């Protein structure tokens, strides 16, 4: 699956819709926010992102902290995430993808099939790392077989290397570039490069070295801002942006139309320069 068949613009920008706490998660309280309200906020934020000019939207269960590992994710989480995804897809005209924390590639793929997603994000396609949720190992083999079984070849796998939110010392003898090569060799559709935490950007050198090591598209997965967008996107093929589009740059805050528009003006300027 080639992501250039999903997006029409060069250097596509994917904005985030962080679903509020879903049923089954510790922060879920239906007396404060039930599924109707969760979906209403998600649809409203998706419309803001589309109006601001982003090229795609990714829906995820970011508020379901602390996260369960992929094989522990519950039925109610998958069902709620699928509904949220479906409603966002229904109300926007740009492509939509999905992610399920932590490394819930199989639940995400199930949601993607049910909700018409164009991609899923996978934290650990190859190799392994120690996350905030514990030991996370490769899920690529299972996800690829599930996609084939469900005849869902139109859903792309966007795969992180040396992903944020954890320690990679367990594979410290494998460089980030080598991990990117692993993802390419094992059937991933794109590489996501991040900083060490939410809101922290990768270095230009890291992006360039991964770009040189593989033929897959390289996407930025964290820390992209109005201030560094041009510098990073000159060497990357696109970006997933969450925190910067929120009020005050904090992921728990509502999406800001003004911040998103300002960012997209920088992207449009860059696109004009490289044509």
C-alpha positions in Angstrom: 0.0 0.0 0.0 1.5 3.3 -1.1 0.6 6.4 1.0 0.9 8.6 -2.1 -2.4 7.0 -3.2 -4.1 8.2 0.0 -3.0 11.9 -0.1 -3.1 14.3 -3.0 -0.8 16.9 -1.6 2.9 16.7 -1.3 4.2 16.6 2.3 0.8 15.5 3.7 -0.1 16.7 7.3 -2.1 14.5 9.5 -3.9 16.1 12.4 -5.0 14.2 15.6 -8.4 13.6 17.1 -7.8 12.4 20.6 -11.0 10.7 21.7 -11.9 11.6 25.3 -11.7 8.7 27.8 -13.5 5.7 26.4 -15.7 3.1 28.2 -13.6 0.8 30.3 -10.7 3.3 30.8 -9.9 4.6 34.3 -10.9 8.2 33.4 -14.2 7.3 31.7 -17.2 8.8 33.6 -20.5 8.6 31.7 -22.1 11.1 34.1 -19.6 13.7 32.9 -19.1 12.6 29.3 -20.9 9.7 27.7 -20.3 8.3 24.2 -22.6 10.8 22.5 -20.6 13.7 23.9 -17.3 12.0 23.1 -18.3 11.5 19.5 -19.7 15.1 19.3 -16.4 16.5 20.4 -14.4 14.2 18.0 -16.5 15.3 15.1 -16.3 18.9 16.0 -12.5 18.7 16.2 -12.2 16.8 13.0 -14.2 19.5 11.2 -11.9 22.2 12.6 -8.8 20.3 11.4 -10.3 19.9 7.9 -11.3 23.6 7.8 -7.8 24.5 8.7 -6.4 22.7 5.7 -4.8 19.5 7.0 -4.6 16.6 4.6 -5.7 13.8 6.9 -6.9 13.0 10.4 -5.9 10.2 12.8 -8.3 9.1 15.5 -6.9 7.5 18.7 -7.7 6.6 22.3 -5.0 8.9 23.7 -7.0 9.6 26.9 -7.2 5.9 27.9 -4.3 6.2 30.3 -2.6 4.2 31.7 -2.5 2.1 28.6 -2.9 -1.6 28.2 -0.6 -3.6 25.9 -2.0 -4.7 22.6 -3.1 -8.3 23.6 -4.8 -6.9 26.7 -7.0 -4.3 25.1 -10.6 -4.9 25.9 -13.6 -5.4 23.6 -15.3 -2.2 24.8 -12.2 -0.1 23.8 -12.2 -1.6 20.3 -15.9 -1.1 19.9 -15.9 2.5 21.2 -12.8 3.4 19.0 -14.5 2.0 15.9 -17.6 4.1 16.5 -15.5 7.2 17.0 -13.6 6.5 13.9 -16.7 5.8 11.9 -18.3 9.1 12.9 -15.3 11.1 12.1 -15.0 9.5 8.6 -18.7 10.2 8.0 -18.3 13.9 8.7 -15.1 14.9 6.9 -14.0 14.5 3.3 -10.3 14.0 3.9 -8.6 10.6 4.6 -8.8 9.2 8.2 -6.6 6.7 10.0 -6.6 5.2 13.5 -4.3 4.1 16.3 -5.0 2.1 19.4 -2.7 2.4 22.4 -0.4 0.7 23.4 0.6 -0.9 20.1 -2.9 -2.3 19.6 -2.4 -2.9 15.9 -4.9 -5.7 15.7 -7.7 -3.8 17.4 -6.8 -0.8 15.3 -7.0 -2.8 12.1 -10.4 -4.2 13.2 -11.6 -0.7 13.8 -10.1 0.4 10.5 -12.1 -2.2 8.6 -15.3 -1.4 10.4 -14.8 2.4 10.2 -13.3 2.7 6.7 -9.8 3.9 7.8 -7.1 4.5 5.3 -4.2 3.6 7.6 -3.3 2.5 11.1 -0.3 3.6 13.1 1.9 0.8 14.6 4.4 1.7 17.4 6.4 -1.6 17.2 6.1 -3.3 13.8 9.5 -5.0 14.2 11.8 -5.6 17.2 10.8 -4.6 20.8 11.1 -1.9 23.4 10.1 -1.2 27.0 7.1 1.2 27.1 5.3 2.9 29.9 3.0 -0.1 29.7 5.8 -2.7 29.9 7.4 -4.9 27.3 6.1 -4.3 23.8 7.2 -6.6 21.0 6.7 -6.8 17.2 3.2 -7.2 15.9 3.9 -6.9 12.2 3.5 -10.5 11.4 0.1 -10.8 13.0 -1.1 -7.5 11.5 0.0 -8.4 8.0 -1.8 -11.7 8.2 -4.9 -10.2 9.6 -5.0 -7.6 6.8 -4.8 -10.3 4.2 -7.4 -12.4 6.0 -9.8 -9.4 6.1 -9.1 -8.5 2.5 -8.1 -5.0 3.8 -5.1 -4.3 1.5 -6.3 -0.7 1.1 -5.3 0.0 4.8 -1.7 1.1 5.1 0.6 0.4 8.0 2.5 3.5 9.2 5.2 2.1 11.4 7.3 3.9 14.1 11.1 3.3 14.6 12.6 3.9 18.0 9.2 5.2 19.0 8.7 7.8 21.8 7.3 6.8 25.2 9.9 4.2 26.2 13.4 2.7 26.4 15.0 1.0 23.4 18.1 -0.2 25.3 17.0 -3.8 24.7 17.9 -3.3 21.1 20.7 -0.7 21.6 22.9 -2.5 19.1 20.4 -1.7 16.4 20.6 1.8 15.0 17.5 3.8 14.2 18.4 3.4 10.5 18.7 -0.4 10.9 15.3 -0.5 12.5 13.8 1.5 9.6 15.4 -1.1 7.2 13.8 -3.9 9.3 10.3 -2.3 8.8 10.9 -2.0 5.1 12.1 -5.6 4.8 9.1 -6.8 6.9 6.4 -5.1 4.8 5.6 -1.8 6.5 4.2 0.9 4.3 5.8 4.0 5.8 8.3 4.9 8.5 7.5 7.3 11.4 10.4 9.0 13.1 9.8 10.7 16.5 11.6 12.4 19.4 11.7 10.8 22.8 8.3 12.0 24.0 5.1 13.7 22.9 5.8 17.2 21.7 9.5 16.5 21.2 10.8 16.6 17.6 13.3 14.3 16.0 16.6 15.8 14.8 17.0 16.7 11.2 20.0 14.3 11.1 17.9 11.4 12.3 15.3 12.0 9.7 17.9 12.4 6.9 19.7 9.2 7.9 16.5 7.2 7.9 15.5 8.7 4.6 18.9 7.6 3.1 18.5 4.1 4.5 15.1 3.1 3.0 12.9 3.8 0.1 9.7 4.0 2.2 8.2 7.5 2.9 9.5 9.0 6.1 6.9 10.8 8.3 7.5 13.0 11.4 5.7 11.6 14.4 6.2 14.1 17.2 7.2 17.7 18.0 6.6 19.4 14.7 5.7 23.1 15.2 5.2 26.2 13.2 8.8 27.1 14.1 10.5 23.9 12.8 8.0 22.7 10.2 9.9 23.9 7.2 13.3 22.7 8.4 12.0 19.2 9.2 9.6 18.8 6.3 12.4 19.7 3.8 13.9 16.3 4.6 10.7 14.3 5.5 7.7 13.2 3.4 5.0 14.4 5.8 4.0 14.7 9.4 1.6 13.6 12.1 0.8 16.6 14.3 -1.0 16.4 17.6 0.1 18.7 20.4 1.0 21.8 18.3 -2.6 22.0 17.0 -4.0 22.2 20.5 -4.5 25.4 22.5 -1.2 26.3 24.2 0.5 23.3 22.5 -0.9 20.9 25.1 -2.4 17.6 23.9 -5.1 17.6 26.5 -6.5 21.0 25.3 -9.0 21.6 22.5 -7.9 22.0 19.0 -7.0 25.6 18.0 -8.2 26.6 14.5 -5.7 29.5 14.5 -2.7 27.5 15.5 -3.5 24.8 12.9 -4.1 27.4 10.2 -0.8 29.1 11.0 1.0 25.8 10.7 -0.6 24.9 7.4 0.4 28.3 6.0 4.0 27.3 6.7 3.5 24.0 5.0 1.8 25.6 1.9 4.8 28.1 1.7 7.2 25.1 1.7 5.2 23.3 -0.9 5.4 26.4 -3.1 9.1 26.6 -2.7 9.8 23.0 -3.7 7.5 23.0 -6.8 
